[in-house]
Amino acid sequence: MTKPLPRWTDWARELQTMAQAGLTYSTDPFDRERFQRIREISAEMAAEGSGLPLERVTDLFCGESGYQTPKLETRAALFQGDAILLVQERDGRWALPGGWVDENLSVRSNAVKEVLEEAGLEAEALRLIALQDRNLRNPPPYLHGICKVFVLCRALGGQFRPNLETLDSGWFSLDRLPPLAEEKTTTEQIALCFAAYRDPNWVVPFD
């Protein structure tokens, strides 16, 4: 697991959540003005603590509306013998194919979509591997919550094709992994996928 976030991040996140809920549900203009200021304070705390520009923090941390909930991300695990499919990110590092769950898609359909977009393979989603709190598992910690859903899939056909997100794809054994984009996929998460693939009675762990 990654190191816990500093305490100030808990306070900033709690203020942001309260402010966003207040802006969503409050109709009183004076209350809305107060909630907006609380949201600004949470962003200022996050910028001061992280060293990031305030504009960048505001965009990442305060860019949503509605009741605040964690974001949802899928990562697909496909196997070929004793090798797992990874895709090469634009910076040269590697990860399981995946990304944010689109608003109009389910976890199953999003996992399949990401495999097609990033690896060029038609796939079938078979079963869940794990549900993880990203901030407990992947560095560096983020100021917003993310639930990572790992899905065991089976390739049905296709081949890699050039796209805007990935440079290449390949099959790797657990003992010969390439440099990983650890903010997306860690060695421990890949090992978890191997364990689930090999165990037909796998019980899904969740954070």
C-alpha positions in Angstrom: 0.0 0.0 0.0 1.1 3.6 -0.5 1.8 6.0 2.3 -1.2 7.7 3.8 -2.0 11.3 2.7 -1.0 14.1 5.0 -3.8 15.2 7.4 -4.3 18.5 5.6 -5.5 16.6 2.6 -8.3 15.1 4.6 -9.4 18.5 5.8 -9.2 20.0 2.3 -11.2 17.0 0.8 -13.8 17.3 3.5 -14.2 21.0 3.0 -14.5 20.5 -0.8 -17.1 17.7 -0.3 -19.2 19.9 2.0 -19.0 22.9 -0.3 -19.9 21.0 -3.4 -22.9 19.4 -1.7 -24.0 22.8 -0.4 -23.7 24.4 -3.8 -25.8 21.5 -5.2 -28.6 21.6 -2.7 -28.7 25.1 -1.2 -31.1 27.6 -2.7 -30.3 30.5 -0.4 -27.9 32.9 -2.2 -26.1 33.9 1.0 -25.5 30.2 1.8 -24.3 29.6 -1.7 -21.8 32.4 -1.4 -20.5 30.9 1.8 -20.2 27.4 0.3 -18.4 28.9 -2.7 -15.9 30.5 -0.4 -15.4 27.2 1.5 -14.6 25.6 -1.8 -12.1 28.2 -2.7 -10.4 27.8 0.7 -10.2 24.0 0.2 -8.4 24.6 -3.2 -6.1 27.2 -1.6 -5.2 24.6 1.1 -4.5 22.0 -1.5 -2.4 24.3 -3.6 -0.4 25.5 -0.6 0.2 21.9 0.6 1.0 20.3 -2.7 3.0 23.1 -4.3 0.8 23.0 -7.4 -0.5 26.3 -9.0 -3.9 27.3 -7.6 -5.5 27.3 -11.1 -4.3 23.7 -11.6 -5.7 22.5 -8.3 -9.0 24.3 -8.8 -9.4 22.6 -12.2 -8.7 19.1 -10.8 -10.2 19.5 -7.4 -13.2 21.7 -7.8 -14.3 21.1 -11.4 -17.4 19.0 -10.7 -20.9 19.6 -9.6 -23.5 17.5 -7.9 -23.0 15.3 -4.8 -19.3 14.4 -4.5 -18.4 10.7 -5.0 -15.3 8.8 -6.0 -14.5 8.5 -9.7 -14.8 5.0 -11.3 -11.9 3.5 -13.3 -11.7 0.1 -15.0 -8.5 -1.9 -15.7 -8.8 -5.0 -17.9 -6.7 -8.2 -17.4 -6.3 -10.4 -20.5 -4.1 -13.5 -20.6 -2.3 -15.5 -23.2 -0.8 -18.6 -21.5 1.3 -17.2 -18.7 1.5 -13.7 -20.0 -0.7 -10.7 -19.4 -1.6 -7.9 -21.8 -0.2 -4.5 -21.2 -0.3 -1.3 -23.3 2.4 1.2 -23.7 1.5 4.7 -22.6 2.6 7.8 -24.5 5.5 8.3 -22.1 6.9 4.9 -22.8 5.7 3.2 -19.6 3.2 0.3 -19.5 -0.2 -0.4 -17.8 -3.2 -2.6 -18.0 -5.7 -1.2 -20.6 -8.2 1.0 -18.9 -9.6 4.4 -18.0 -12.5 6.4 -16.6 -15.9 4.7 -16.8 -17.9 6.7 -19.3 -21.2 8.1 -18.1 -23.3 6.0 -20.5 -21.4 2.7 -19.9 -21.4 0.0 -17.3 -18.2 -1.4 -15.7 -18.4 -4.4 -18.1 -18.9 -2.4 -21.3 -16.3 0.1 -20.3 -13.6 -2.5 -19.7 -14.4 -4.0 -23.1 -14.3 -0.5 -24.8 -10.9 0.3 -23.2 -9.3 -2.9 -24.5 -10.5 -2.2 -28.0 -9.4 1.5 -27.9 -6.0 0.9 -26.4 -5.0 -2.6 -27.5 -7.1 -3.1 -30.7 -8.6 -6.3 -29.4 -12.3 -7.4 -29.2 -12.8 -8.7 -25.8 -15.4 -10.4 -23.5 -15.6 -9.4 -19.8 -15.7 -12.5 -17.6 -15.6 -11.7 -13.9 -14.4 -9.2 -11.3 -10.9 -9.4 -9.9 -10.9 -6.7 -7.3 -12.2 -3.3 -6.2 -9.5 -1.0 -4.9 -9.2 2.5 -3.4 -6.6 4.0 -5.7 -5.1 6.2 -3.0 -4.3 3.1 -0.9 -2.7 1.3 -3.8 -1.1 3.6 -6.4 1.4 6.5 -6.1 1.2 9.4 -6.0 -2.0 10.0 -3.9 -4.6 12.1 -5.4 -6.8 14.7 -3.7 -10.0 13.1 -5.2 -11.2 9.5 -4.6 -11.0 6.8 -7.2 -12.4 3.3 -7.2 -10.4 1.0 -9.4 -12.3 -2.0 -10.8 -10.2 -4.8 -12.2 -12.0 -7.0 -14.7 -10.8 -10.4 -16.0 -11.4 -10.4 -19.8 -10.9 -12.8 -22.7 -9.6 -11.7 -26.1 -11.8 -12.6 -29.1 -9.7 -11.3 -31.9 -8.1 -8.2 -33.4 -4.7 -6.6 -33.3 -3.0 -3.5 -32.1 -3.6 -0.4 -34.2 -2.2 3.1 -33.8 -4.3 5.4 -31.6 -4.2 8.6 -29.6 -3.7 6.9 -26.2 -1.1 4.1 -26.6 2.0 3.4 -28.5 2.0 -0.4 -28.5 0.8 -3.5 -26.7 2.5 -6.7 -25.6 2.2 -9.8 -23.5 4.4 -10.1 -20.5 5.1 -12.7 -17.8 5.0 -11.7 -14.2 8.7 -12.0 -13.8 9.5 -10.0 -16.9 7.4 -6.9 -16.6 8.4 -3.7 -18.4 8.6 -0.3 -16.6 5.1 0.4 -15.3 3.0 3.6 -15.1 2.5 3.0 -11.4 -0.1 5.7 -11.0 -2.3 3.4 -13.2 -0.9 -0.2 -12.6 1.5 -1.6 -10.1 3.4 -4.9 -9.9 1.2 -5.9 -7.0 -2.0 -5.3 -9.0 -0.7 -7.3 -11.9 0.2 -10.1 -9.5 -3.3 -10.0 -8.1 -4.7 -10.4 -11.7 -2.5 -13.5 -12.2 -3.8 -15.0 -9.0 -7.4 -14.4 -10.0 -6.8 -15.8 -13.4 -5.4 -19.0 -12.0 -8.1 -19.5 -9.3 -11.5 -20.5 -10.6 -12.9 -20.0 -7.1 -11.5 -16.5 -6.7 -13.2 -14.4 -4.0 -13.2 -10.7 -5.0 -11.2 -8.5 -2.5 -12.4 -4.9 -2.0 -11.1 -1.9 0.0 
